[in-house]
Amino acid sequence: MKTLLLSVLLLFACTAITAQQPAAKPAYTYKIITANGTYGYDIYANKKMLVHQPSVPGMPGNKGFALRKDAVAVAKLVIKKLEQGVMPPTTLKQELEELKVLHD
């Protein structure tokens, strides 16, 4: 009887500890893509595509980034926002200017 009671108490204790653990945060990664001679990016959450961005976000038209490094910089900004819980991870023109990714 004591063994059964101890087993039940242990089961409840393990369940309570497991229930209190926070859910694992997704692992965000990016992949630079090419689109009509320009660059864009895809963002993945645990290897599942979350964002497909072939053009410069927040700008009119569908033109991508002229430089690969610019797409990388913005992809990293978007991941930073996702990690902070910002959803949707909107990119503002001011942020693009601060990253110096807008080229005339």
C-alpha positions in Angstrom: 0.0 0.0 0.0 2.8 2.4 0.9 4.5 1.6 -2.4 1.4 2.4 -4.4 0.8 5.6 -2.5 4.5 6.6 -3.0 4.2 5.8 -6.8 1.1 7.9 -7.1 2.6 10.9 -5.3 5.8 10.6 -7.4 3.7 10.5 -10.6 1.8 13.7 -9.5 5.1 15.4 -8.6 6.6 14.6 -12.0 3.5 15.8 -13.8 3.4 19.1 -11.9 7.1 19.7 -12.7 6.6 18.9 -16.4 3.5 21.2 -16.6 5.4 24.2 -15.1 8.3 24.0 -17.7 7.9 26.7 -20.4 7.4 25.5 -24.0 10.6 25.5 -26.0 11.1 28.5 -28.2 11.3 27.9 -31.9 14.7 27.8 -33.6 14.7 30.5 -36.3 16.9 30.3 -39.3 17.0 32.1 -42.6 17.9 31.2 -46.2 18.8 33.9 -48.8 16.9 33.4 -52.1 17.4 34.9 -55.5 14.6 36.5 -57.5 15.1 38.1 -60.9 18.8 39.0 -60.2 18.0 40.4 -56.7 17.9 38.9 -53.3 15.2 38.0 -50.8 15.0 35.7 -47.8 12.9 32.9 -46.3 12.6 32.6 -42.5 12.1 29.2 -40.9 10.8 28.3 -37.5 12.0 24.8 -36.6 12.7 24.1 -40.3 9.1 25.1 -41.3 8.8 28.2 -43.6 7.3 31.0 -41.7 8.1 34.0 -44.0 8.8 34.1 -47.7 10.1 37.6 -48.7 11.4 37.8 -52.3 11.1 41.7 -52.3 12.2 44.5 -50.0 9.6 44.5 -47.2 7.6 47.7 -46.6 8.5 49.2 -49.9 6.3 49.6 -53.0 6.8 47.2 -55.9 8.3 43.7 -56.0 12.0 44.5 -56.3 14.4 42.5 -54.2 17.6 43.6 -52.5 20.4 44.6 -54.8 23.0 43.1 -52.4 23.0 39.7 -50.7 24.4 41.3 -47.5 21.3 43.6 -47.4 18.9 40.6 -47.5 21.0 39.0 -44.7 20.8 42.1 -42.5 17.0 42.3 -42.8 16.5 38.6 -42.3 18.5 38.8 -39.1 16.3 41.8 -38.0 13.1 39.8 -38.7 14.5 36.9 -36.7 15.3 39.2 -33.8 11.8 40.5 -33.8 10.3 37.0 -33.9 12.5 36.0 -30.9 11.1 39.0 -29.0 7.6 37.8 -29.8 6.8 40.5 -32.4 4.1 39.1 -34.7 3.9 40.0 -37.5 7.5 41.0 -37.6 6.8 44.1 -39.7 9.9 46.0 -41.1 9.6 49.8 -41.2 11.3 52.0 -43.8 13.2 53.7 -40.9 14.7 50.4 -39.9 15.7 49.7 -43.5 17.4 53.2 -43.6 19.2 52.5 -40.3 20.5 49.2 -41.7 21.6 51.1 -44.9 20.0 48.6 -47.2 18.0 51.0 -49.4 20.1 51.9 -52.4 18.8 54.3 -55.2 
